[in-house]
Amino acid sequence: MIRAERSTRVAWFVAICASILAAAAVFAVAGLTPLKTVQPFVVRVDNSTGIVDVVSALTATAGTYDEAVTKYFAARYVRAREAYVWSEAEENFRTVALLSTQAEQQRFAALYRGSNPESPQNIYVRSATARINIVSISLINPHVVSVRYIRTVTRGEDVRTTHWVATLTFAYVNAPMSATDRLVNPLGFVVSEYRADPEAIN
């Protein structure tokens, strides 16, 4: 009788331990399942230039949204600074000024001044246009972004396309700004250093 009760207790003990181990194994496998998820992405190749670009979906992570916002402002800045259409020149100048630190505003104003032979006003005047197509944007570090773009200059029947890389050093600042200016730069994105270099395409 005693031996039978002891055997029953041992059997129950073994069964309980086995159940606990089985449950632990199930939870362990369930915990590892997210690590095995596959993130799909699309690689896009430009047929005319051979430039490869990764097309990604915007996820719910905060970092992804921050990067998307920064890329938006970087693209807007490069378009405003590098494009030229006579009827849009004043608005683009204002956009660049509102998205730049005071020092960078002064550098851009000196470049744009009518007395400078290299000023877009003198290069393009009223007849020519420069259109900007953003190819890709990469965050080098939290305060530096690289923008690859194509500039298409049209002078009558003559159309010329060149490839460029712009490097922007930027920050988000909470500077005083009028309500009208805040509509242009609502988050205080400002560029402190800017350079654009031609890109060699093989």
N, CA, C and O of each residue as an XYZ file, in Angstrom:
808
protein
N       0.841     -1.211      0.000
C       0.000      0.000      0.000
C       0.872      1.256      0.000
O       0.674      2.175     -0.795
N       1.855      1.265      0.928
C       2.750      2.431      1.022
C       3.569      2.564     -0.250
O       3.794      3.664     -0.755
N       4.013      1.406     -0.761
C       4.819      1.435     -1.980
C       4.009      1.971     -3.171
O       4.534      2.692     -4.020
N       2.731      1.606     -3.213
C       1.869      2.084     -4.303
C       1.665      3.587     -4.230
O       1.676      4.267     -5.255
N       1.474      4.120     -2.998
C       1.304      5.565     -2.833
C       2.578      6.307     -3.242
O       2.529      7.363     -3.873
N       3.742      5.713     -2.859
C       5.016      6.345     -3.208
C       5.197      6.367     -4.724
O       5.662      7.359     -5.284
N       4.835      5.293     -5.371
C       4.950      5.241     -6.832
C       4.041      6.272     -7.498
O       4.400      6.897     -8.496
N       2.850      6.429     -6.910
C       1.911      7.417     -7.454
C       2.462      8.830     -7.315
O       2.350      9.641     -8.235
N       3.061      9.123     -6.158
C       3.641     10.459     -5.934
C       4.788     10.729     -6.905
O       4.899     11.811     -7.481
N       5.635      9.718     -7.068
C       6.763      9.872     -7.992
C       6.259     10.118     -9.413
O       6.799     10.949    -10.144
N       5.215      9.380     -9.788
C       4.662      9.549    -11.136
C       4.101     10.948    -11.338
O       4.312     11.573    -12.378
N       3.375     11.437    -10.317
C       2.839     12.796    -10.406
C       3.968     13.834    -10.471
O       3.881     14.800    -11.229
N       5.006     13.637     -9.690
C       6.139     14.565     -9.676
C       6.805     14.622    -11.049
O       7.101     15.695    -11.575
N       7.031     13.428    -11.615
C       7.651     13.364    -12.942
C       6.756     14.028    -13.993
O       7.243     14.734    -14.876
N       5.443     13.796    -13.887
C       4.514     14.391    -14.848
C       4.507     15.915    -14.761
O       4.486     16.607    -15.779
N       4.525     16.432    -13.517
C       4.533     17.893    -13.336
C       5.815     18.500    -13.893
O       5.778     19.517    -14.585
N       6.956     17.869    -13.587
C       8.242     18.379    -14.097
C       8.268     18.368    -15.620
O       8.741     19.315    -16.250
N       7.757     17.290    -16.204
C       7.728     17.200    -17.667
C       6.840     18.283    -18.267
O       7.165     18.855    -19.307
N       5.717     18.562    -17.609
C       4.812     19.610    -18.098
C       5.472     20.978    -18.040
O       5.344     21.784    -18.962
N       6.189     21.233    -16.933
C       6.887     22.521    -16.794
C       7.943     22.680    -17.876
O       8.052     23.739    -18.494
N       8.729     21.616    -18.108
C       9.768     21.681    -19.137
C       9.160     21.882    -20.527
O       9.694     22.635    -21.342
N       8.045     21.208    -20.790
C       7.389     21.358    -22.092
C       6.881     22.780    -22.290
O       7.024     23.355    -23.369
N       6.279     23.349    -21.227
C       5.786     24.725    -21.318
C       6.932     25.703    -21.539
O       6.818     26.638    -22.331
N       8.057     25.477    -20.821
C       9.224     26.348    -20.987
C       9.755     26.276    -22.408
O      10.142     27.293    -22.983
N       9.774     25.070    -22.980
C      10.255     24.911    -24.352
C       9.360     25.642    -25.339
O       9.840     26.273    -26.280
N       8.041     25.551    -25.111
C       7.096     26.240    -26.000
C       7.308     27.746    -25.959
O       7.348     28.400    -27.001
N       7.444     28.304    -24.740
C       7.663     29.747    -24.614
C       9.002     30.165    -25.209
O       9.114     31.244    -25.791
N      10.021     29.315    -25.064
C      11.334     29.639    -25.630
C      11.265     29.720    -27.146
O      11.819     30.639    -27.750
N      10.585     28.761    -27.760
C      10.437     28.778    -29.220
C       9.617     29.983    -29.666
O       9.929     30.628    -30.667
N       8.552     30.278    -28.899
C       7.725     31.442    -29.236
C       8.524     32.730    -29.129
O       8.336     33.654    -29.921
N       9.422     32.788    -28.142
C      10.252     33.984    -27.984
C      11.247     34.156    -29.100
O      11.599     35.286    -29.437
N      11.714     33.066    -29.688
C      12.687     33.156    -30.774
C      12.036     33.417    -32.126
O      12.710     33.823    -33.073
N      10.752     33.188    -32.217
C      10.063     33.341    -33.504
C      10.241     34.722    -34.131
O      10.491     34.796    -35.334
N      10.123     35.853    -33.359
C      10.308     37.175    -33.992
C      11.685     37.371    -34.592
O      11.850     38.163    -35.519
N      12.703     36.640    -34.060
C      14.055     36.805    -34.573
C      14.210     36.205    -35.964
O      15.168     36.504    -36.678
N      13.259     35.357    -36.342
C      13.368     34.690    -37.633
C      12.523     35.353    -38.714
O      12.420     34.836    -39.826
N      11.922     36.488    -38.393
C      11.094     37.154    -39.395
C      11.960     37.721    -40.512
O      13.088     38.154    -40.275
N      11.442     37.716    -41.697
C      12.152     38.218    -42.871
C      11.558     39.557    -43.267
O      10.348     39.679    -43.458
N      12.424     40.569    -43.390
C      11.980     41.895    -43.800
C      12.173     42.037    -45.306
O      13.310     42.163    -45.761
N      11.111     42.020    -46.085
C      11.265     42.145    -47.538
C      11.623     43.571    -47.942
O      11.237     44.529    -47.272
N      12.353     43.704    -49.029
C      12.661     45.023    -49.572
C      12.787     44.904    -51.082
O      12.991     43.820    -51.629
N      12.662     46.039    -51.733
C      12.721     46.076    -53.190
C      13.944     46.873    -53.606
O      14.174     47.975    -53.108
N      14.721     46.317    -54.514
C      15.876     47.023    -55.071
C      15.486     47.555    -56.441
O      15.075     46.798    -57.319
N      15.619     48.867    -56.613
C      15.233     49.516    -57.866
C      16.493     49.966    -58.602
O      17.381     50.575    -58.003
N      16.571     49.669    -59.886
C      17.718     50.050    -60.711
C      17.245     50.998    -61.801
O      16.323     50.692    -62.556
N      17.901     52.168    -61.870
C      17.580     53.139    -62.913
C      18.169     52.643    -64.233
O      19.381     52.460    -64.340
N      17.325     52.426    -65.228
C      17.779     51.873    -66.502
C      18.756     52.786    -67.235
O      19.640     52.304    -67.942
N      18.606     54.084    -67.075
C      19.450     55.013    -67.826
C      20.799     55.255    -67.164
O      21.793     55.486    -67.852
N      20.845     55.205    -65.812
C      22.092     55.522    -65.105
C      22.726     54.322    -64.414
O      23.913     54.348    -64.089
N      21.934     53.263    -64.188
C      22.458     52.113    -63.466
C      22.508     52.300    -61.966
O      23.025     51.440    -61.253
N      21.976     53.412    -61.471
C      21.995     53.694    -60.038
C      21.017     52.777    -59.322
O      19.866     52.630    -59.733
N      21.496     52.159    -58.236
C      20.681     51.232    -57.458
C      20.115     51.953    -56.247
O      20.830     52.680    -55.556
N      18.823     51.748    -55.991
C      18.153     52.385    -54.864
C      17.293     51.343    -54.170
O      16.621     50.549    -54.830
N      17.310     51.341    -52.835
C      16.494     50.406    -52.068
C      15.183     51.079    -51.709
O      15.177     52.142    -51.089
N      14.075     50.466    -52.094
C      12.747     50.994    -51.798
C      12.251     50.309    -50.536
O      12.086     49.089    -50.521
N      12.011     51.072    -49.480
C      11.607     50.487    -48.205
C      10.270     51.054    -47.770
O       9.877     52.149    -48.172
N       9.573     50.278    -46.931
C       8.301     50.727    -46.373
C       8.556     51.452    -45.066
O       9.494     51.121    -44.342
N       7.726     52.440    -44.758
C       7.863     53.192    -43.515
C       7.226     52.395    -42.392
O       6.033     52.097    -42.439
N       8.023     52.044    -41.369
C       7.512     51.253    -40.254
C       7.121     52.169    -39.112
O       7.234     53.390    -39.212
N       6.660     51.568    -38.023
C       6.132     52.346    -36.905
C       7.202     52.752    -35.903
O       6.876     53.364    -34.886
N       8.471     52.431    -36.154
C       9.504     52.775    -35.187
C       9.807     54.257    -35.240
O       9.744     54.882    -36.299
N      10.142     54.823    -34.065
C      10.385     56.269    -33.984
C      11.570     56.673    -34.840
O      11.532     57.709    -35.504
N      12.638     55.855    -34.834
C      13.828     56.185    -35.601
C      13.542     56.308    -37.078
O      14.086     57.181    -37.755
N      12.686     55.430    -37.580
C      12.362     55.468    -38.999
C      11.631     56.753    -39.360
O      11.905     57.344    -40.405
N      10.713     57.193    -38.522
C       9.990     58.440    -38.779
C      10.930     59.641    -38.700
O      10.833     60.557    -39.516
N      11.837     59.644    -37.725
C      12.806     60.731    -37.609
C      13.675     60.808    -38.861
O      13.933     61.894    -39.380
N      14.124     59.652    -39.341
C      14.937     59.624    -40.550
C      14.139     60.114    -41.755
O      14.661     60.841    -42.600
N      12.880     59.713    -41.828
C      12.043     60.136    -42.952
C      11.861     61.645    -42.959
O      11.894     62.271    -44.018
N      11.668     62.234    -41.780
C      11.503     63.687    -41.678
C      12.790     64.393    -42.084
O      12.759     65.374    -42.827
N      13.929     63.889    -41.592
C      15.216     64.495    -41.943
C      15.466     64.403    -43.441
O      15.928     65.366    -44.054
N      15.167     63.259    -44.030
C      15.365     63.100    -45.471
C      14.457     64.047    -46.260
O      14.849     64.567    -47.305
N      13.257     64.263    -45.758
C      12.341     65.198    -46.425
C      12.943     66.604    -46.462
O      12.972     67.250    -47.510
N      13.426     67.071    -45.299
C      13.983     68.422    -45.250
C      15.277     68.520    -46.055
O      15.531     69.542    -46.694
N      16.097     67.467    -46.031
C      17.337     67.484    -46.811
C      17.029     67.578    -48.301
O      17.675     68.334    -49.027
N      16.045     66.814    -48.753
C      15.662     66.869    -50.169
C      15.102     68.238    -50.529
O      15.408     68.784    -51.589
N      14.284     68.786    -49.647
C      13.704     70.107    -49.913
C      14.801     71.166    -49.987
O      14.754     72.060    -50.832
N      15.779     71.060    -49.104
C      16.866     72.037    -49.075
C      17.676     71.977    -50.373
O      17.961     73.007    -50.984
N      18.041     70.762    -50.783
C      18.855     70.617    -51.994
C      18.088     71.106    -53.219
O      18.659     71.781    -54.075
N      16.817     70.777    -53.310
C      16.024     71.254    -54.452
C      15.963     72.777    -54.488
O      16.119     73.387    -55.546
N      15.734     73.382    -53.328
C      15.631     74.842    -53.283
C      16.968     75.501    -53.602
O      17.011     76.559    -54.229
N      18.051     74.875    -53.170
C      19.369     75.497    -53.338
C      19.954     75.261    -54.730
O      20.614     76.144    -55.276
N      19.724     74.100    -55.302
C      20.384     73.743    -56.553
C      19.518     73.950    -57.797
O      20.046     74.088    -58.900
N      18.210     73.972    -57.631
C      17.341     74.182    -58.801
C      17.289     75.671    -59.147
O      17.588     76.529    -58.317
N      16.906     75.952    -60.376
C      16.715     77.359    -60.749
C      15.654     77.473    -61.832
O      15.788     76.924    -62.926
N      14.623     78.186    -61.502
C      13.615     78.657    -62.453
C      13.377     80.111    -62.070
O      13.099     80.413    -60.910
N      13.483     80.997    -63.027
C      13.453     82.420    -62.705
C      12.237     82.793    -61.872
O      12.359     83.562    -60.918
N      11.079     82.269    -62.209
C       9.853     82.632    -61.491
C       9.813     82.071    -60.068
O       9.036     82.545    -59.239
N      10.642     81.069    -59.782
C      10.655     80.447    -58.457
C      11.879     80.837    -57.639
O      12.015     80.413    -56.492
N      12.765     81.636    -58.212
C      14.050     81.927    -57.578
C      13.888     82.604    -56.222
O      14.573     82.242    -55.265
N      13.001     83.570    -56.129
C      12.827     84.298    -54.867
C      12.318     83.374    -53.757
O      12.800     83.429    -52.626
N      11.351     82.535    -54.085
C      10.798     81.610    -53.088
C      11.839     80.578    -52.663
O      11.922     80.234    -51.484
N      12.627     80.086    -53.605
C      13.674     79.123    -53.266
C      14.752     79.758    -52.396
O      15.264     79.127    -51.471
N      15.095     81.007    -52.697
C      16.082     81.721    -51.884
C      15.585     81.832    -50.445
O      16.347     81.612    -49.503
N      14.329     82.167    -50.281
C      13.745     82.300    -48.942
C      13.746     80.954    -48.209
O      14.030     80.896    -47.013
N      13.430     79.886    -48.924
C      13.426     78.557    -48.309
C      14.813     78.181    -47.810
O      14.965     77.694    -46.690
N      15.825     78.407    -48.643
C      17.201     78.102    -48.230
C      17.587     78.931    -47.014
O      18.219     78.418    -46.090
N      17.216     80.197    -47.004
C      17.551     81.069    -45.875
C      16.907     80.575    -44.587
O      17.545     80.586    -43.535
N      15.654     80.143    -44.656
C      14.940     79.698    -43.460
C      15.416     78.336    -42.969
O      15.203     77.980    -41.810
N      16.060     77.578    -43.848
C      16.557     76.261    -43.469
C      18.072     76.260    -43.285
O      18.704     75.206    -43.358
N      18.655     77.433    -43.046
C      20.102     77.553    -42.861
C      20.416     78.335    -41.595
O      19.620     79.158    -41.144
N      21.596     78.063    -41.026
C      22.085     78.901    -39.936
C      22.469     80.258    -40.511
O      22.534     80.423    -41.729
N      22.720     81.218    -39.652
C      23.059     82.558    -40.126
C      24.336     82.540    -40.960
O      24.423     83.221    -41.982
N      25.329     81.762    -40.524
C      26.589     81.702    -41.265
C      26.380     81.111    -42.658
O      26.945     81.602    -43.635
N      25.571     80.061    -42.748
C      25.321     79.449    -44.054
C      24.436     80.348    -44.909
O      24.570     80.358    -46.133
N      23.542     81.095    -44.290
C      22.747     82.087    -45.021
C      23.661     83.092    -45.706
O      23.456     83.438    -46.869
N      24.669     83.559    -44.980
C      25.594     84.555    -45.526
C      26.400     83.977    -46.685
O      26.621     84.656    -47.688
N      26.842     82.719    -46.551
C      27.595     82.092    -47.642
C      26.720     81.943    -48.888
O      27.166     82.196    -50.007
N      25.481     81.532    -48.679
C      24.577     81.362    -49.820
C      24.237     82.709    -50.449
O      24.170     82.817    -51.674
N      24.022     83.730    -49.635
C      23.710     85.063    -50.152
C      24.867     85.610    -50.978
O      24.652     86.258    -52.003
N      26.108     85.347    -50.527
C      27.279     85.804    -51.275
C      27.357     85.104    -52.632
O      27.712     85.719    -53.638
N      27.024     83.813    -52.649
C      27.021     83.078    -53.914
C      25.944     83.611    -54.851
O      26.158     83.700    -56.060
N      24.798     83.963    -54.301
C      23.647     84.366    -55.099
C      23.705     85.824    -55.545
O      22.954     86.237    -56.428
N      24.586     86.592    -54.942
C      24.644     88.028    -55.224
C      24.853     88.287    -56.717
O      25.619     87.581    -57.373
N      24.177     89.289    -57.244
C      24.243     89.591    -58.666
C      25.630     89.959    -59.150
O      25.935     89.780    -60.329
N      26.477     90.469    -58.271
C      27.836     90.842    -58.658
C      28.753     89.633    -58.819
O      29.868     89.768    -59.322
N      28.300     88.462    -58.400
C      29.099     87.246    -58.528
C      28.831     86.600    -59.891
O      27.692     86.230    -60.179
N      29.856     86.459    -60.731
C      29.641     85.852    -62.056
C      29.114     84.421    -61.976
O      28.463     83.945    -62.906
N      29.399     83.725    -60.849
C      28.952     82.342    -60.681
C      27.558     82.249    -60.072
O      27.071     81.150    -59.805
N      26.925     83.371    -59.853
C      25.578     83.366    -59.290
C      24.601     82.680    -60.244
O      24.683     82.890    -61.455
N      23.679     81.868    -59.727
C      22.661     81.264    -60.600
C      21.896     82.305    -61.413
O      21.451     82.021    -62.524
N      21.743     83.505    -60.864
C      21.052     84.563    -61.602
C      21.780     84.905    -62.893
O      21.155     85.216    -63.907
N      23.125     84.845    -62.847
C      23.928     85.178    -64.019
C      24.154     83.972    -64.930
O      24.309     84.126    -66.141
N      24.171     82.781    -64.350
C      24.400     81.579    -65.152
C      23.155     81.208    -65.960
O      23.246     80.868    -67.140
N      22.003     81.279    -65.314
C      20.772     80.821    -65.963
C      19.905     81.959    -66.506
O      19.111     81.757    -67.425
N      20.062     83.165    -65.927
C      19.210     84.314    -66.244
C      17.748     83.885    -66.328
O      17.298     83.075    -65.517
N      16.999     84.416    -67.299
C      15.571     84.081    -67.369
C      15.260     82.940    -68.333
O      14.190     82.336    -68.256
N      16.172     82.648    -69.225
C      15.861     81.698    -70.296
C      16.157     80.247    -69.939
O      15.464     79.347    -70.413
N      17.172     80.001    -69.112
C      17.568     78.628    -68.791
C      16.933     78.172    -67.483
O      16.547     78.990    -66.647
N      16.831     76.863    -67.319
C      16.300     76.296    -66.079
C      17.204     75.162    -65.613
O      17.882     74.516    -66.412
N      17.198     74.938    -64.315
C      17.912     73.801    -63.722
C      16.917     73.034    -62.861
O      16.387     73.565    -61.885
N      16.670     71.790    -63.230
C      15.747     70.936    -62.485
C      16.541     69.902    -61.696
O      17.570     69.408    -62.155
N      16.046     69.582    -60.502
C      16.739     68.651    -59.617
C      15.885     67.409    -59.395
O      14.708     67.492    -59.045
N      16.514     66.253    -59.609
C      15.868     64.971    -59.327
C      16.678     64.258    -58.243
O      17.839     63.911    -58.462
N      16.072     64.041    -57.083
C      16.764     63.380    -55.979
C      16.864     61.887    -56.275
O      15.859     61.233    -56.555
N      18.083     61.354    -56.212
C      18.319     59.933    -56.486
C      18.262     59.115    -55.204
O      17.561     58.105    -55.141
N      18.995     59.547    -54.183
C      18.998     58.826    -52.909
C      19.478     59.754    -51.807
O      20.163     60.746    -52.058
N      19.102     59.408    -50.571
C      19.501     60.182    -49.397
C      19.996     59.205    -48.343
O      19.315     58.228    -48.030
N      21.184     59.464    -47.793
C      21.772     58.580    -46.783
C      22.178     59.394    -45.566
O      22.797     60.451    -45.690
N      21.824     58.892    -44.389
C      22.257     59.525    -43.145
C      23.629     58.981    -42.783
O      23.770     57.798    -42.473
N      24.647     59.848    -42.822
C      26.010     59.434    -42.504
C      26.170     59.262    -41.000
O      26.762     58.285    -40.542
N      25.651     60.198    -40.244
C      25.602     60.132    -38.787
C      24.422     61.003    -38.345
O      23.749     61.583    -39.197
N      24.152     61.110    -37.045
C      22.959     61.860    -36.622
C      22.897     63.315    -37.068
O      21.838     63.936    -36.973
N      24.018     63.882    -37.558
C      24.009     65.296    -37.945
C      24.540     65.552    -39.356
O      24.721     66.705    -39.746
N      24.789     64.499    -40.114
C      25.292     64.666    -41.484
C      24.487     63.772    -42.419
O      24.279     62.589    -42.147
N      24.041     64.355    -43.518
C      23.263     63.604    -44.504
C      23.860     63.825    -45.887
O      24.315     64.921    -46.214
N      23.851     62.773    -46.689
C      24.371     62.836    -48.053
C      23.211     62.682    -49.030
O      22.395     61.769    -48.903
N      23.149     63.581    -50.001
C      22.057     63.575    -50.984
C      22.645     63.453    -52.387
O      23.404     64.317    -52.827
N      22.294     62.389    -53.076
C      22.706     62.222    -54.473
C      21.568     62.712    -55.363
O      20.407     62.358    -55.157
N      21.918     63.531    -56.353
C      20.872     64.094    -57.202
C      21.369     64.296    -58.626
O      22.570     64.309    -58.896
N      20.418     64.450    -59.514
C      20.702     64.718    -60.924
C      20.200     66.112    -61.249
O      19.059     66.461    -60.945
N      21.066     66.910    -61.874
C      20.674     68.253    -62.298
C      20.518     68.254    -63.816
O      21.423     67.854    -64.548
N      19.374     68.705    -64.265
C      19.114     68.808    -65.703
C      18.970     70.277    -66.070
O      18.023     70.945    -65.653
N      19.920     70.768    -66.854
C      19.930     72.174    -67.273
C      19.417     72.259    -68.709
O      19.921     71.581    -69.605
N      18.421     73.091    -68.906
C      17.810     73.252    -70.226
C      17.996     74.686    -70.706
O      17.594     75.640    -70.040
N      18.621     74.816    -71.889
C      18.779     76.128    -72.541
C      18.229     75.991    -73.960
O      18.938     75.571    -74.874
N      16.988     76.340    -74.126
C      16.366     76.162    -75.434
C      16.297     74.684    -75.788
O      15.655     73.902    -75.087
N      16.967     74.296    -76.892
C      16.993     72.896    -77.327
C      18.123     72.111    -76.671
O      18.160     70.884    -76.771
N      19.030     72.791    -76.011
C      20.185     72.130    -75.389
C      19.819     71.654    -73.981
O      19.453     72.461    -73.125
N      19.917     70.349    -73.746
C      19.614     69.765    -72.434
C      20.836     68.990    -71.954
O      21.318     68.090    -72.641
N      21.329     69.342    -70.784
C      22.503     68.668    -70.227
C      22.197     68.150    -68.828
O      21.596     68.842    -68.006
N      22.625     66.916    -68.579
C      22.373     66.263    -67.296
C      23.692     65.941    -66.611
O      24.600     65.390    -67.233
N      23.800     66.283    -65.335
C      24.991     65.979    -64.545
C      24.576     65.365    -63.213
O      23.465     65.582    -62.729
N      25.491     64.594    -62.633
C      25.227     63.897    -61.371
C      26.042     64.541    -60.251
O      27.212     64.877    -60.433
N      25.407     64.706    -59.098
C      26.032     65.416    -57.987
C      25.778     64.712    -56.658
O      24.847     63.920    -56.515
N      26.643     65.029    -55.686
C      26.453     64.573    -54.304
C      26.567     65.788    -53.391
O      27.589     66.474    -53.387
N      25.528     66.050    -52.627
C      25.542     67.154    -51.658
C      25.696     66.579    -50.255
O      25.082     65.567    -49.916
N      26.520     67.232    -49.446
C      26.717     66.824    -48.054
C      26.252     67.956    -47.154
O      26.727     69.086    -47.268
N      25.316     67.645    -46.256
C      24.729     68.657    -45.377
C      25.009     68.302    -43.927
O      24.783     67.170    -43.501
N      25.502     69.275    -43.171
C      25.578     69.155    -41.716
C      24.385     69.913    -41.157
O      24.192     71.086    -41.477
N      23.584     69.261    -40.327
C      22.308     69.856    -39.925
C      22.044     69.648    -38.442
O      22.735     68.884    -37.768
N      21.027     70.347    -37.953
C      20.544     70.176    -36.580
C      19.101     70.653    -36.538
O      18.625     71.327    -37.451
N      18.417     70.291    -35.466
C      17.067     70.807    -35.210
C      17.164     71.772    -34.037
O      17.600     71.391    -32.951
N      16.760     73.015    -34.251
C      16.889     74.038    -33.213
C      15.529     74.655    -32.930
O      14.642     74.672    -33.784
N      15.387     75.152    -31.731
C      14.134     75.800    -31.328
C      14.345     77.308    -31.306
O      14.328     77.937    -30.248
N      14.542     77.873    -32.489
C      14.811     79.304    -32.601
C      13.505     80.070    -32.782
O      12.548     79.537    -33.343
N      13.457     81.323    -32.310
C      12.254     82.148    -32.529
C      11.996     82.316    -34.025
O      12.925     82.520    -34.806
N      10.734     82.229    -34.409
C      10.383     82.298    -35.826
C       8.939     82.777    -35.949
O       8.085     82.430    -35.134
N       8.687     83.569    -36.965
C       7.321     84.054    -37.169
C       6.418     82.906    -37.605
O       6.889     81.863    -38.058
N       5.111     83.117    -37.460
C       4.155     82.086    -37.851
C       4.254     81.777    -39.340
O       4.088     80.628    -39.751
N       4.524     82.797    -40.148
C       4.651     82.591    -41.592
C       5.880     81.758    -41.922
O       5.819     80.837    -42.737
N       7.008     82.091    -41.276
C       8.234     81.331    -41.510
C       8.118     79.909    -40.977
O       8.709     78.983    -41.532
N       7.350     79.736    -39.892
C       7.184     78.409    -39.300
C       6.459     77.470    -40.259
O       6.623     76.253    -40.174
N       5.664     78.020    -41.164
C       4.997     77.189    -42.164
C       6.000     76.583    -43.141
O       5.759     75.514    -43.702
N       7.122     77.267    -43.341
C       8.172     76.758    -44.225
C       9.062     75.769    -43.485
O       9.465     74.748    -44.041
N       9.366     76.079    -42.222
C      10.275     75.245    -41.430
C       9.667     74.975    -40.054
O      10.104     75.561    -39.064
N       8.677     74.105    -39.980
C       7.948     73.913    -38.718
C       8.753     73.248    -37.610
O       8.436     73.427    -36.434
N       9.790     72.483    -37.956
C      10.529     71.719    -36.945
C      11.891     72.308    -36.607
O      12.617     71.745    -35.788
N      12.250     73.427    -37.219
C      13.528     74.057    -36.906
C      14.730     73.341    -37.493
O      15.806     73.362    -36.897
N      14.572     72.706    -38.649
C      15.687     72.054    -39.347
C      16.588     73.128    -39.943
O      16.124     73.965    -40.718
N      17.888     73.114    -39.587
C      18.808     74.112    -40.133
C      20.108     73.446    -40.580
O      20.619     72.538    -39.923
N      20.622     73.913    -41.696
C      21.883     73.428    -42.250
C      22.983     74.403    -41.861
O      22.868     75.607    -42.092
N      24.052     73.873    -41.268
C      25.169     74.727    -40.849
C      26.336     74.667    -41.828
O      27.121     75.612    -41.913
N      26.457     73.568    -42.567
C      27.509     73.437    -43.584
C      26.939     72.706    -44.790
O      26.155     71.766    -44.657
N      27.355     73.163    -45.980
C      26.825     72.570    -47.205
C      27.900     72.585    -48.279
O      28.612     73.573    -48.461
N      27.999     71.461    -48.988
C      28.875     71.410    -50.161
C      28.278     70.443    -51.172
O      27.629     69.463    -50.807
N      28.507     70.733    -52.445
C      28.023     69.880    -53.530
C      29.190     69.578    -54.459
O      29.900     70.484    -54.896
N      29.380     68.296    -54.757
C      30.482     67.857    -55.611
C      29.947     67.021    -56.764
O      28.997     66.258    -56.589
N      30.550     67.158    -57.945
C      30.122     66.320    -59.070
C      30.423     64.855    -58.790
O      31.435     64.524    -58.172
N      29.534     63.983    -59.252
C      29.695     62.543    -59.041
C      30.067     61.885    -60.355
O      29.431     62.124    -61.382
N      31.102     61.054    -60.320
C      31.522     60.348    -61.525
C      30.671     59.102    -61.693
O      30.626     58.256    -60.799
N      30.000     58.978    -62.821
C      29.161     57.821    -63.126
C      29.834     57.019    -64.224
O      30.078     57.525    -65.319
N      30.135     55.752    -63.918
C      30.792     54.893    -64.904
C      29.774     54.333    -65.895
O      30.142     53.587    -66.803
